[in-house]
């Protein structure tokens, strides 16, 4: 085996070993600096091997310059081009051992590259469409106290969660009490706002920030991040700012003991819009 052959073979072997090393390092929990070094050796080994193979082992083509013309390409030139291509193919066939090492290096790199896909996490499935709210879930405040019809005064509000899930990011909601005759909701939504108690997702539909300000005089909820503002009387439609759609409403009802309970999940997926949000739950 000539020296160029040994260099190419050694480069591909280094690439294979480094790729398997990258694979095992990732399986054992990963180490950023080591993974970077192994990836460098893998790609570098393949690159050096291919470069030496092309420069030292493949038939060399002599650069020639000739004047441009529009006549058909001469048959001799076509034959020479075909012979050059076939010469490269023959070179690959003659060096079967190196070809197998190249395939092995590429395969090892592909194997190592597949596993970091696990870092992307599980497929979300239909989880973006649902929160922890279910029919019969009692509304509780941040302290876990059950919310009743007497908790709020008119033009006041509070943050609520489903009982047992205080702190849930996608389930947080804002409960507001207004004069019942001010509400401008469709009939099916109005039934879910008893005694002027209307509840909306607290997650802004623009960038997902939690709404933090209620402007009682205007009956508006405002997001502190980009100032998106929603009118709570007409279904929390956006009246200002970049939010593209209304806040999803949580339909509620009064239980026998006066506590407030959910009639189900939010009317729409919460938070910023995503590509198939109009499809709804599968």
Phi, psi and omega in degrees: 000127181289167181299315177302322177300317181294322179295315180297313180299316179298321180296316180292324177296317177301318180297318180296312181297318180294322180294317177294324176297318177299320179299312183288324177298318179296318180297330182272013175114344175084150175208111194305311183296317180293319178298320178297318180294318180293321177296321177299315180295322180295307182292321179295319179298315178296317181296314180296317180300315179293322181295312180295319178301313182293323185276325190250339185246331180280152175303134183272138180259129178275125179291131177229146179239130177221160182293147182281137176214165186256007178288157178301149180295133182297148181299326179295320179293321177298318180296319179296320179296318179296320179295323178297315179296314181294330176297320177295320178297316179298324179297319178295321180292324181292326182257065182300320182299315179293322179298320179292322176297320178298315178297320179296319179295316179295320179294319179296320178296319178297320178297315180294329182283339182288323189290326176299346176300332177300334181292344180287348178090183182283155175297128186294337181061228182261010183300329179296343183272350188229152174238194182274359178287134177222163178301127180094354179294126179281143177279130176230156179273185184297340178269001181085007180279136181293135181267133180239179179294341181264000184293320185249148168266164178301139180069023172241167182211166176205157176274135182230158178223163171290140181305130182092356181226038177299130180097353179297122187295317184274349182260355181295140183220163179245122177258125183235143176246123178232171174295127186305324184285355177273341183293137180238061184253152172301159186303318183291331178279325181297326178295338179267016178227068185292139176057030178078010177269108183243140187233132179229158173301140179272357182269118182299141181278004176268293183236007175086010178289150176283133178294136186232001185219131174246120179267093188299322183296328181255358183055051184230141172260138182233140177270133183286343186285306184229018173066022173297136186233138186232136178274116186284346184280329186249030179095021178059042175288142179290132178246350179199149175094183188275356182301131186272344185210164180296162173287136175298139180265143173257111180284131184232168176211167182263127178282173183299329182269008178091355178281156180266133180230153179280147176269358181159200178278179177302155182292337179216166174301143184271162172083192182300151178292151173228176196303324184243032184296333181284347181288332183074181181300141179290000000 
